[in-house]
């Protein structure tokens, strides 16, 4: 999800290697695809963007709660005991599939 002007956020509920390897400072790439954004002229190449950034793990506190509150209900339903955690990703750059920088209208 878009958290603010410089961050993406997600809810991690895995129990495998992703969960074990994800910690503060981990470099991440988020692959996003939404063909309708290509049709609208907002994203090139099939409506695909890649976001590169650095993770901050949120296991309690106001950011943790805000990430949880913004989740779609289907995601909350998959973690009814709230055993997962929030990941706040500071976006360093965004690119299309060819590696060209993406810029978005303000």
C-alpha positions in Angstrom: 0.0 0.0 0.0 1.0 3.6 -0.4 1.7 4.8 3.2 2.7 8.4 2.4 4.7 10.4 -0.2 7.9 8.5 0.4 6.9 5.1 1.8 5.1 1.9 0.8 3.9 -0.5 3.5 2.9 -4.1 3.7 1.8 -6.6 6.3 4.1 -9.6 6.5 2.5 -12.8 7.9 4.9 -15.4 6.5 6.6 -17.9 8.7 9.4 -18.9 6.3 12.6 -17.5 5.0 11.1 -14.1 4.1 10.1 -13.5 7.7 13.5 -14.7 9.0 15.5 -12.5 6.6 13.5 -9.4 6.9 14.9 -6.9 9.3 15.5 -3.1 9.7 17.7 -2.0 6.8 16.9 -4.8 4.5 16.9 -3.7 0.8 13.7 -4.6 -1.0 12.2 -4.5 -4.4 8.4 -4.3 -4.8 7.1 -5.4 -8.1 3.7 -3.7 -8.9 1.4 -4.6 -11.8 -1.9 -3.0 -12.6 -2.7 -3.0 -16.4 -5.5 -0.5 -16.0 -2.8 2.1 -15.1 -1.2 1.4 -18.5 -4.5 2.0 -20.2 -4.9 5.2 -18.3 -1.4 6.4 -19.4 0.0 6.4 -15.9 2.4 3.5 -16.2 4.2 2.2 -19.2 4.9 -1.4 -20.2 1.8 -3.3 -19.1 1.2 -1.2 -16.1 4.3 -2.4 -14.3 6.5 -0.5 -11.9 9.4 -1.6 -9.6 10.0 0.2 -6.4 13.4 -0.1 -4.6 13.8 0.8 -0.9 14.8 0.0 2.6 12.6 -1.8 5.2 11.8 -0.8 8.7 10.1 -3.4 10.7 7.0 -2.3 12.8 6.0 -4.8 15.4 4.2 -2.4 17.8 3.3 1.3 18.1 1.5 3.8 16.0 3.0 2.9 12.6 2.3 -0.8 13.2 -1.4 0.1 14.0 -1.7 2.4 11.1 -0.5 -0.3 8.6 -3.0 -2.7 10.2 -5.8 -0.2 10.0 -5.2 0.4 6.3 -5.2 -3.2 5.3 -8.0 -4.5 3.1 -10.3 -6.8 5.1 -9.3 -9.9 3.1 -5.7 -9.5 4.4 -6.9 -8.9 8.0 -9.0 -12.1 7.7 -5.9 -14.1 6.8 -4.3 -13.0 10.1 -7.2 -12.8 12.6 -4.8 -13.0 15.6 -2.6 -10.2 14.2 0.5 -12.4 14.4 2.2 -10.6 11.5 4.0 -7.3 11.4 4.2 -4.2 9.4 7.0 -3.3 7.0 7.5 0.3 6.2 9.5 0.7 3.0 11.3 4.0 2.3 11.2 4.3 -1.4 14.6 5.2 -2.9 13.6 5.0 -6.6 10.9 3.7 -9.0 11.5 2.3 -12.4 9.7 0.8 -15.3 10.6 -2.7 -16.7 13.4 -1.2 -18.8 15.0 0.5 -15.8 13.9 4.0 -16.8 13.0 6.2 -13.8 9.3 6.7 -13.1 8.0 10.1 -12.2 4.5 10.8 -11.1 2.4 14.0 -11.5 2.1 15.9 -8.3 
